[in-house]
Amino acid sequence: MNDGLRRLNEHVVPLEEEHMQQLYKVGTAVNEMLIVNRATRPGRITMIIVKEELGF
């Protein structure tokens, strides 16, 4: 989890910051995050992993 959070803050946020500045002249930040530790009802959560670059 530490590696994922570090990647979010060191890689993803700077890219999104640049994107938002270019489009809207505003900044960005990680404001909300969902972390699922355990599913209380198995089979109700679906995760989709896309192994290609998406977006900007």
PDB file of N, CA, C, O and CB in Angstrom:
ATOM      1  N   MET A   1       0.823  -1.179   0.000  1.00  0.00           N
ATOM      2  CA  MET A   1       0.000   0.000   0.000  1.00  0.00           C
ATOM      3  C   MET A   1       0.876   1.255   0.000  1.00  0.00           C
ATOM      4  O   MET A   1       0.548   2.246  -0.652  1.00  0.00           O
ATOM      5  CB  MET A   1      -0.941  -0.009   1.203  1.00  0.00           C
ATOM      6  N   ASN A   2       1.986   1.208   0.732  1.00  0.00           N
ATOM      7  CA  ASN A   2       2.873   2.366   0.770  1.00  0.00           C
ATOM      8  C   ASN A   2       3.398   2.722  -0.617  1.00  0.00           C
ATOM      9  O   ASN A   2       3.473   3.898  -0.973  1.00  0.00           O
ATOM     10  CB  ASN A   2       4.037   2.104   1.713  1.00  0.00           C
ATOM     11  N   ASP A   3       3.763   1.705  -1.401  1.00  0.00           N
ATOM     12  CA  ASP A   3       4.254   1.959  -2.760  1.00  0.00           C
ATOM     13  C   ASP A   3       3.166   2.579  -3.633  1.00  0.00           C
ATOM     14  O   ASP A   3       3.442   3.484  -4.421  1.00  0.00           O
ATOM     15  CB  ASP A   3       4.759   0.656  -3.399  1.00  0.00           C
ATOM     16  N   GLY A   4       1.951   2.103  -3.499  1.00  0.00           N
ATOM     17  CA  GLY A   4       0.841   2.653  -4.281  1.00  0.00           C
ATOM     18  C   GLY A   4       0.542   4.100  -3.925  1.00  0.00           C
ATOM     19  O   GLY A   4       0.309   4.926  -4.807  1.00  0.00           O
ATOM     20  N   LEU A   5       0.548   4.406  -2.639  1.00  0.00           N
ATOM     21  CA  LEU A   5       0.304   5.783  -2.203  1.00  0.00           C
ATOM     22  C   LEU A   5       1.446   6.702  -2.639  1.00  0.00           C
ATOM     23  O   LEU A   5       1.213   7.846  -3.029  1.00  0.00           O
ATOM     24  CB  LEU A   5       0.132   5.840  -0.674  1.00  0.00           C
ATOM     25  N   ARG A   6       2.673   6.198  -2.570  1.00  0.00           N
ATOM     26  CA  ARG A   6       3.819   6.997  -3.014  1.00  0.00           C
ATOM     27  C   ARG A   6       3.702   7.281  -4.515  1.00  0.00           C
ATOM     28  O   ARG A   6       3.937   8.408  -4.951  1.00  0.00           O
ATOM     29  CB  ARG A   6       5.158   6.264  -2.698  1.00  0.00           C
ATOM     30  N   ARG A   7       3.339   6.261  -5.309  1.00  0.00           N
ATOM     31  CA  ARG A   7       3.176   6.461  -6.755  1.00  0.00           C
ATOM     32  C   ARG A   7       2.069   7.474  -7.040  1.00  0.00           C
ATOM     33  O   ARG A   7       2.208   8.327  -7.917  1.00  0.00           O
ATOM     34  CB  ARG A   7       2.862   5.123  -7.455  1.00  0.00           C
ATOM     35  N   LEU A   8       0.996   7.376  -6.308  1.00  0.00           N
ATOM     36  CA  LEU A   8      -0.102   8.325  -6.475  1.00  0.00           C
ATOM     37  C   LEU A   8       0.389   9.757  -6.261  1.00  0.00           C
ATOM     38  O   LEU A   8       0.135  10.634  -7.086  1.00  0.00           O
ATOM     39  CB  LEU A   8      -1.250   8.000  -5.498  1.00  0.00           C
ATOM     40  N   ASN A   9       1.083   9.987  -5.165  1.00  0.00           N
ATOM     41  CA  ASN A   9       1.529  11.336  -4.826  1.00  0.00           C
ATOM     42  C   ASN A   9       2.726  11.826  -5.638  1.00  0.00           C
ATOM     43  O   ASN A   9       2.829  13.020  -5.917  1.00  0.00           O
ATOM     44  CB  ASN A   9       1.870  11.391  -3.380  1.00  0.00           C
ATOM     45  N   GLU A  10       3.619  10.935  -6.017  1.00  0.00           N
ATOM     46  CA  GLU A  10       4.833  11.355  -6.721  1.00  0.00           C
ATOM     47  C   GLU A  10       4.694  11.317  -8.238  1.00  0.00           C
ATOM     48  O   GLU A  10       5.432  12.015  -8.933  1.00  0.00           O
ATOM     49  CB  GLU A  10       5.984  10.485  -6.306  1.00  0.00           C
ATOM     50  N   HIS A  11       3.779  10.529  -8.765  1.00  0.00           N
ATOM     51  CA  HIS A  11       3.651  10.388 -10.219  1.00  0.00           C
ATOM     52  C   HIS A  11       2.306  10.895 -10.743  1.00  0.00           C
ATOM     53  O   HIS A  11       2.263  11.736 -11.641  1.00  0.00           O
ATOM     54  CB  HIS A  11       3.833   8.933 -10.613  1.00  0.00           C
ATOM     55  N   VAL A  12       1.219  10.386 -10.185  1.00  0.00           N
ATOM     56  CA  VAL A  12      -0.107  10.688 -10.718  1.00  0.00           C
ATOM     57  C   VAL A  12      -0.525  12.127 -10.430  1.00  0.00           C
ATOM     58  O   VAL A  12      -0.989  12.828 -11.329  1.00  0.00           O
ATOM     59  CB  VAL A  12      -1.133   9.729 -10.137  1.00  0.00           C
ATOM     60  N   VAL A  13      -0.367  12.570  -9.196  1.00  0.00           N
ATOM     61  CA  VAL A  13      -0.789  13.928  -8.840  1.00  0.00           C
ATOM     62  C   VAL A  13      -0.046  14.990  -9.650  1.00  0.00           C
ATOM     63  O   VAL A  13      -0.689  15.920 -10.137  1.00  0.00           O
ATOM     64  CB  VAL A  13      -0.568  14.170  -7.350  1.00  0.00           C
ATOM     65  N   PRO A  14       1.279  14.897  -9.820  1.00  0.00           N
ATOM     66  CA  PRO A  14       1.945  15.904 -10.665  1.00  0.00           C
ATOM     67  C   PRO A  14       1.435  15.921 -12.112  1.00  0.00           C
ATOM     68  O   PRO A  14       1.313  16.993 -12.704  1.00  0.00           O
ATOM     69  CB  PRO A  14       3.441  15.653 -10.668  1.00  0.00           C
ATOM     70  N   LEU A  15       1.137  14.760 -12.684  1.00  0.00           N
ATOM     71  CA  LEU A  15       0.577  14.726 -14.040  1.00  0.00           C
ATOM     72  C   LEU A  15      -0.791  15.402 -14.085  1.00  0.00           C
ATOM     73  O   LEU A  15      -1.075  16.185 -14.992  1.00  0.00           O
ATOM     74  CB  LEU A  15       0.463  13.276 -14.537  1.00  0.00           C
ATOM     75  N   GLU A  16      -1.623  15.097 -13.112  1.00  0.00           N
ATOM     76  CA  GLU A  16      -2.962  15.694 -13.059  1.00  0.00           C
ATOM     77  C   GLU A  16      -2.873  17.195 -12.779  1.00  0.00           C
ATOM     78  O   GLU A  16      -3.668  17.974 -13.306  1.00  0.00           O
ATOM     79  CB  GLU A  16      -3.822  15.000 -11.980  1.00  0.00           C
ATOM     80  N   GLU A  17      -1.913  17.597 -11.955  1.00  0.00           N
ATOM     81  CA  GLU A  17      -1.705  19.022 -11.662  1.00  0.00           C
ATOM     82  C   GLU A  17      -1.391  19.782 -12.953  1.00  0.00           C
ATOM     83  O   GLU A  17      -1.971  20.836 -13.215  1.00  0.00           O
ATOM     84  CB  GLU A  17      -0.554  19.210 -10.628  1.00  0.00           C
ATOM     85  N   GLU A  18      -0.485  19.252 -13.744  1.00  0.00           N
ATOM     86  CA  GLU A  18      -0.125  19.881 -15.017  1.00  0.00           C
ATOM     87  C   GLU A  18      -1.337  19.958 -15.950  1.00  0.00           C
ATOM     88  O   GLU A  18      -1.582  20.981 -16.588  1.00  0.00           O
ATOM     89  CB  GLU A  18       1.021  19.101 -15.696  1.00  0.00           C
ATOM     90  N   HIS A  19      -2.074  18.875 -16.014  1.00  0.00           N
ATOM     91  CA  HIS A  19      -3.266  18.814 -16.859  1.00  0.00           C
ATOM     92  C   HIS A  19      -4.298  19.853 -16.437  1.00  0.00           C
ATOM     93  O   HIS A  19      -4.827  20.576 -17.281  1.00  0.00           O
ATOM     94  CB  HIS A  19      -3.881  17.417 -16.810  1.00  0.00           C
ATOM     95  N   MET A  20      -4.586  19.934 -15.152  1.00  0.00           N
ATOM     96  CA  MET A  20      -5.584  20.883 -14.644  1.00  0.00           C
ATOM     97  C   MET A  20      -5.135  22.329 -14.842  1.00  0.00           C
ATOM     98  O   MET A  20      -5.953  23.198 -15.145  1.00  0.00           O
ATOM     99  CB  MET A  20      -5.856  20.623 -13.160  1.00  0.00           C
ATOM    100  N   GLN A  21      -3.840  22.589 -14.671  1.00  0.00           N
ATOM    101  CA  GLN A  21      -3.332  23.939 -14.885  1.00  0.00           C
ATOM    102  C   GLN A  21      -3.507  24.363 -16.342  1.00  0.00           C
ATOM    103  O   GLN A  21      -3.902  25.495 -16.621  1.00  0.00           O
ATOM    104  CB  GLN A  21      -1.855  24.024 -14.484  1.00  0.00           C
ATOM    105  N   GLN A  22      -3.215  23.454 -17.263  1.00  0.00           N
ATOM    106  CA  GLN A  22      -3.351  23.771 -18.693  1.00  0.00           C
ATOM    107  C   GLN A  22      -4.806  24.039 -19.075  1.00  0.00           C
ATOM    108  O   GLN A  22      -5.097  24.973 -19.821  1.00  0.00           O
ATOM    109  CB  GLN A  22      -2.795  22.625 -19.547  1.00  0.00           C
ATOM    110  N   LEU A  23      -5.701  23.226 -18.565  1.00  0.00           N
ATOM    111  CA  LEU A  23      -7.111  23.352 -18.954  1.00  0.00           C
ATOM    112  C   LEU A  23      -7.859  24.451 -18.203  1.00  0.00           C
ATOM    113  O   LEU A  23      -8.574  25.248 -18.811  1.00  0.00           O
ATOM    114  CB  LEU A  23      -7.812  22.043 -18.733  1.00  0.00           C
ATOM    115  N   TYR A  24      -7.692  24.490 -16.886  1.00  0.00           N
ATOM    116  CA  TYR A  24      -8.570  25.321 -16.061  1.00  0.00           C
ATOM    117  C   TYR A  24      -7.847  26.326 -15.172  1.00  0.00           C
ATOM    118  O   TYR A  24      -8.490  27.128 -14.494  1.00  0.00           O
ATOM    119  CB  TYR A  24      -9.406  24.448 -15.209  1.00  0.00           C
ATOM    120  N   LYS A  25      -6.504  26.290 -15.168  1.00  0.00           N
ATOM    121  CA  LYS A  25      -5.709  27.199 -14.329  1.00  0.00           C
ATOM    122  C   LYS A  25      -6.007  27.007 -12.842  1.00  0.00           C
ATOM    123  O   LYS A  25      -6.004  27.969 -12.074  1.00  0.00           O
ATOM    124  CB  LYS A  25      -5.978  28.654 -14.725  1.00  0.00           C
ATOM    125  N   VAL A  26      -6.264  25.761 -12.442  1.00  0.00           N
ATOM    126  CA  VAL A  26      -6.478  25.419 -11.031  1.00  0.00           C
ATOM    127  C   VAL A  26      -5.609  24.215 -10.691  1.00  0.00           C
ATOM    128  O   VAL A  26      -5.182  23.473 -11.575  1.00  0.00           O
ATOM    129  CB  VAL A  26      -7.991  25.120 -10.737  1.00  0.00           C
ATOM    130  N   GLY A  27      -5.361  24.036  -9.426  1.00  0.00           N
ATOM    131  CA  GLY A  27      -4.551  22.916  -8.966  1.00  0.00           C
ATOM    132  C   GLY A  27      -5.394  21.691  -8.675  1.00  0.00           C
ATOM    133  O   GLY A  27      -6.609  21.683  -8.871  1.00  0.00           O
ATOM    134  N   THR A  28      -4.716  20.657  -8.202  1.00  0.00           N
ATOM    135  CA  THR A  28      -5.402  19.415  -7.865  1.00  0.00           C
ATOM    136  C   THR A  28      -4.775  18.822  -6.612  1.00  0.00           C
ATOM    137  O   THR A  28      -3.670  19.201  -6.225  1.00  0.00           O
ATOM    138  CB  THR A  28      -5.340  18.406  -9.043  1.00  0.00           C
ATOM    139  N   ALA A  29      -5.467  17.909  -5.992  1.00  0.00           N
ATOM    140  CA  ALA A  29      -4.976  17.231  -4.793  1.00  0.00           C
ATOM    141  C   ALA A  29      -5.742  15.926  -4.624  1.00  0.00           C
ATOM    142  O   ALA A  29      -6.811  15.746  -5.208  1.00  0.00           O
ATOM    143  CB  ALA A  29      -5.127  18.135  -3.527  1.00  0.00           C
ATOM    144  N   VAL A  30      -5.198  15.025  -3.830  1.00  0.00           N
ATOM    145  CA  VAL A  30      -5.908  13.802  -3.486  1.00  0.00           C
ATOM    146  C   VAL A  30      -6.856  14.170  -2.343  1.00  0.00           C
ATOM    147  O   VAL A  30      -6.422  14.408  -1.216  1.00  0.00           O
ATOM    148  CB  VAL A  30      -4.911  12.624  -3.080  1.00  0.00           C
ATOM    149  N   ASN A  31      -8.137  14.212  -2.645  1.00  0.00           N
ATOM    150  CA  ASN A  31      -9.120  14.634  -1.652  1.00  0.00           C
ATOM    151  C   ASN A  31      -9.930  13.478  -1.083  1.00  0.00           C
ATOM    152  O   ASN A  31     -10.328  13.512   0.081  1.00  0.00           O
ATOM    153  CB  ASN A  31     -10.048  15.642  -2.258  1.00  0.00           C
ATOM    154  N   GLU A  32     -10.173  12.473  -1.884  1.00  0.00           N
ATOM    155  CA  GLU A  32     -10.955  11.330  -1.431  1.00  0.00           C
ATOM    156  C   GLU A  32     -10.319  10.061  -1.973  1.00  0.00           C
ATOM    157  O   GLU A  32      -9.864  10.017  -3.116  1.00  0.00           O
ATOM    158  CB  GLU A  32     -12.439  11.446  -1.882  1.00  0.00           C
ATOM    159  N   MET A  33     -10.293   9.032  -1.137  1.00  0.00           N
ATOM    160  CA  MET A  33      -9.689   7.773  -1.540  1.00  0.00           C
ATOM    161  C   MET A  33     -10.452   6.633  -0.861  1.00  0.00           C
ATOM    162  O   MET A  33     -10.805   6.723   0.315  1.00  0.00           O
ATOM    163  CB  MET A  33      -8.167   7.733  -1.175  1.00  0.00           C
ATOM    164  N   LEU A  34     -10.698   5.575  -1.607  1.00  0.00           N
ATOM    165  CA  LEU A  34     -11.376   4.408  -1.052  1.00  0.00           C
ATOM    166  C   LEU A  34     -10.377   3.262  -0.969  1.00  0.00           C
ATOM    167  O   LEU A  34      -9.759   2.900  -1.970  1.00  0.00           O
ATOM    168  CB  LEU A  34     -12.615   4.008  -1.914  1.00  0.00           C
ATOM    169  N   ILE A  35     -10.220   2.697   0.208  1.00  0.00           N
ATOM    170  CA  ILE A  35      -9.359   1.539   0.414  1.00  0.00           C
ATOM    171  C   ILE A  35     -10.231   0.441   1.007  1.00  0.00           C
ATOM    172  O   ILE A  35     -10.806   0.607   2.083  1.00  0.00           O
ATOM    173  CB  ILE A  35      -8.131   1.878   1.350  1.00  0.00           C
ATOM    174  N   VAL A  36     -10.325  -0.679   0.303  1.00  0.00           N
ATOM    175  CA  VAL A  36     -11.120  -1.807   0.778  1.00  0.00           C
ATOM    176  C   VAL A  36     -10.172  -2.794   1.443  1.00  0.00           C
ATOM    177  O   VAL A  36      -9.314  -3.376   0.780  1.00  0.00           O
ATOM    178  CB  VAL A  36     -11.920  -2.486  -0.392  1.00  0.00           C
ATOM    179  N   ASN A  37     -10.322  -2.982   2.731  1.00  0.00           N
ATOM    180  CA  ASN A  37      -9.464  -3.914   3.473  1.00  0.00           C
ATOM    181  C   ASN A  37      -9.978  -5.345   3.399  1.00  0.00           C
ATOM    182  O   ASN A  37      -9.196  -6.293   3.335  1.00  0.00           O
ATOM    183  CB  ASN A  37      -9.358  -3.484   4.928  1.00  0.00           C
ATOM    184  N   ARG A  38     -11.287  -5.491   3.408  1.00  0.00           N
ATOM    185  CA  ARG A  38     -11.885  -6.823   3.384  1.00  0.00           C
ATOM    186  C   ARG A  38     -13.324  -6.686   2.921  1.00  0.00           C
ATOM    187  O   ARG A  38     -14.052  -5.801   3.370  1.00  0.00           O
ATOM    188  CB  ARG A  38     -11.809  -7.512   4.786  1.00  0.00           C
ATOM    189  N   ALA A  39     -13.723  -7.559   2.029  1.00  0.00           N
ATOM    190  CA  ALA A  39     -15.108  -7.550   1.564  1.00  0.00           C
ATOM    191  C   ALA A  39     -15.953  -8.352   2.543  1.00  0.00           C
ATOM    192  O   ALA A  39     -15.676  -9.522   2.808  1.00  0.00           O
ATOM    193  CB  ALA A  39     -15.225  -8.131   0.120  1.00  0.00           C
ATOM    194  N   THR A  40     -16.978  -7.715   3.073  1.00  0.00           N
ATOM    195  CA  THR A  40     -17.845  -8.420   4.020  1.00  0.00           C
ATOM    196  C   THR A  40     -18.788  -9.379   3.315  1.00  0.00           C
ATOM    197  O   THR A  40     -19.280 -10.336   3.913  1.00  0.00           O
ATOM    198  CB  THR A  40     -18.645  -7.426   4.844  1.00  0.00           C
ATOM    199  N   ARG A  41     -19.038  -9.112   2.027  1.00  0.00           N
ATOM    200  CA  ARG A  41     -19.866 -10.006   1.211  1.00  0.00           C
ATOM    201  C   ARG A  41     -19.077 -10.332  -0.050  1.00  0.00           C
ATOM    202  O   ARG A  41     -19.114  -9.561  -1.008  1.00  0.00           O
ATOM    203  CB  ARG A  41     -21.266  -9.355   0.861  1.00  0.00           C
ATOM    204  N   PRO A  42     -18.374 -11.441  -0.073  1.00  0.00           N
ATOM    205  CA  PRO A  42     -17.539 -11.802  -1.220  1.00  0.00           C
ATOM    206  C   PRO A  42     -18.312 -11.788  -2.541  1.00  0.00           C
ATOM    207  O   PRO A  42     -19.489 -12.145  -2.593  1.00  0.00           O
ATOM    208  CB  PRO A  42     -16.934 -13.175  -1.002  1.00  0.00           C
ATOM    209  N   GLY A  43     -17.624 -11.368  -3.607  1.00  0.00           N
ATOM    210  CA  GLY A  43     -18.222 -11.358  -4.926  1.00  0.00           C
ATOM    211  C   GLY A  43     -18.933 -10.069  -5.288  1.00  0.00           C
ATOM    212  O   GLY A  43     -19.504  -9.977  -6.375  1.00  0.00           O
ATOM    213  N   ARG A  44     -18.920  -9.068  -4.415  1.00  0.00           N
ATOM    214  CA  ARG A  44     -19.648  -7.828  -4.682  1.00  0.00           C
ATOM    215  C   ARG A  44     -18.751  -6.714  -5.196  1.00  0.00           C
ATOM    216  O   ARG A  44     -19.250  -5.652  -5.571  1.00  0.00           O
ATOM    217  CB  ARG A  44     -20.348  -7.368  -3.434  1.00  0.00           C
ATOM    218  N   ILE A  45     -17.448  -6.926  -5.223  1.00  0.00           N
ATOM    219  CA  ILE A  45     -16.510  -5.908  -5.693  1.00  0.00           C
ATOM    220  C   ILE A  45     -15.805  -6.445  -6.929  1.00  0.00           C
ATOM    221  O   ILE A  45     -15.334  -7.582  -6.946  1.00  0.00           O
ATOM    222  CB  ILE A  45     -15.478  -5.524  -4.580  1.00  0.00           C
ATOM    223  N   THR A  46     -15.739  -5.618  -7.957  1.00  0.00           N
ATOM    224  CA  THR A  46     -15.040  -5.979  -9.180  1.00  0.00           C
ATOM    225  C   THR A  46     -13.930  -4.971  -9.420  1.00  0.00           C
ATOM    226  O   THR A  46     -14.166  -3.764  -9.382  1.00  0.00           O
ATOM    227  CB  THR A  46     -16.013  -6.035 -10.390  1.00  0.00           C
ATOM    228  N   MET A  47     -12.721  -5.458  -9.666  1.00  0.00           N
ATOM    229  CA  MET A  47     -11.593  -4.591  -9.965  1.00  0.00           C
ATOM    230  C   MET A  47     -11.185  -4.836 -11.409  1.00  0.00           C
ATOM    231  O   MET A  47     -11.032  -5.980 -11.836  1.00  0.00           O
ATOM    232  CB  MET A  47     -10.401  -4.844  -8.986  1.00  0.00           C
ATOM    233  N   ILE A  48     -11.011  -3.765 -12.147  1.00  0.00           N
ATOM    234  CA  ILE A  48     -10.584  -3.865 -13.537  1.00  0.00           C
ATOM    235  C   ILE A  48      -9.188  -3.254 -13.632  1.00  0.00           C
ATOM    236  O   ILE A  48      -8.999  -2.083 -13.305  1.00  0.00           O
ATOM    237  CB  ILE A  48     -11.597  -3.144 -14.509  1.00  0.00           C
ATOM    238  N   ILE A  49      -8.214  -4.039 -14.077  1.00  0.00           N
ATOM    239  CA  ILE A  49      -6.848  -3.561 -14.232  1.00  0.00           C
ATOM    240  C   ILE A  49      -6.585  -3.439 -15.729  1.00  0.00           C
ATOM    241  O   ILE A  49      -6.696  -4.415 -16.470  1.00  0.00           O
ATOM    242  CB  ILE A  49      -5.809  -4.522 -13.534  1.00  0.00           C
ATOM    243  N   VAL A  50      -6.238  -2.247 -16.159  1.00  0.00           N
ATOM    244  CA  VAL A  50      -5.968  -1.979 -17.564  1.00  0.00           C
ATOM    245  C   VAL A  50      -4.469  -1.790 -17.722  1.00  0.00           C
ATOM    246  O   VAL A  50      -3.889  -0.896 -17.105  1.00  0.00           O
ATOM    247  CB  VAL A  50      -6.754  -0.727 -18.073  1.00  0.00           C
ATOM    248  N   LYS A  51      -3.846  -2.608 -18.528  1.00  0.00           N
ATOM    249  CA  LYS A  51      -2.398  -2.565 -18.683  1.00  0.00           C
ATOM    250  C   LYS A  51      -1.991  -1.741 -19.907  1.00  0.00           C
ATOM    251  O   LYS A  51      -1.221  -2.198 -20.751  1.00  0.00           O
ATOM    252  CB  LYS A  51      -1.838  -3.983 -18.794  1.00  0.00           C
ATOM    253  N   GLU A  52      -2.517  -0.534 -19.984  1.00  0.00           N
ATOM    254  CA  GLU A  52      -2.125   0.402 -21.034  1.00  0.00           C
ATOM    255  C   GLU A  52      -2.369   1.820 -20.523  1.00  0.00           C
ATOM    256  O   GLU A  52      -3.160   2.035 -19.604  1.00  0.00           O
ATOM    257  CB  GLU A  52      -2.918   0.136 -22.364  1.00  0.00           C
ATOM    258  N   GLU A  53      -1.684   2.770 -21.128  1.00  0.00           N
ATOM    259  CA  GLU A  53      -1.835   4.149 -20.706  1.00  0.00           C
ATOM    260  C   GLU A  53      -3.174   4.688 -21.185  1.00  0.00           C
ATOM    261  O   GLU A  53      -3.519   4.555 -22.359  1.00  0.00           O
ATOM    262  CB  GLU A  53      -0.679   5.012 -21.237  1.00  0.00           C
ATOM    263  N   LEU A  54      -3.918   5.289 -20.289  1.00  0.00           N
ATOM    264  CA  LEU A  54      -5.210   5.878 -20.608  1.00  0.00           C
ATOM    265  C   LEU A  54      -5.197   7.356 -20.245  1.00  0.00           C
ATOM    266  O   LEU A  54      -4.384   7.794 -19.431  1.00  0.00           O
ATOM    267  CB  LEU A  54      -6.351   5.143 -19.869  1.00  0.00           C
ATOM    268  N   GLY A  55      -6.066   8.095 -20.826  1.00  0.00           N
ATOM    269  CA  GLY A  55      -6.189   9.510 -20.473  1.00  0.00           C
ATOM    270  C   GLY A  55      -5.180  10.373 -21.200  1.00  0.00           C
ATOM    271  O   GLY A  55      -4.883  10.155 -22.375  1.00  0.00           O
ATOM    272  N   PHE A  56      -4.658  11.356 -20.485  1.00  0.00           N
ATOM    273  CA  PHE A  56      -3.768  12.329 -21.105  1.00  0.00           C
ATOM    274  C   PHE A  56      -2.328  11.932 -20.966  1.00  0.00           C
ATOM    275  O   PHE A  56      -1.442  12.646 -21.435  1.00  0.00           O
ATOM    276  CB  PHE A  56      -3.976  13.689 -20.511  1.00  0.00           C
TER     277      PHE A  56
END
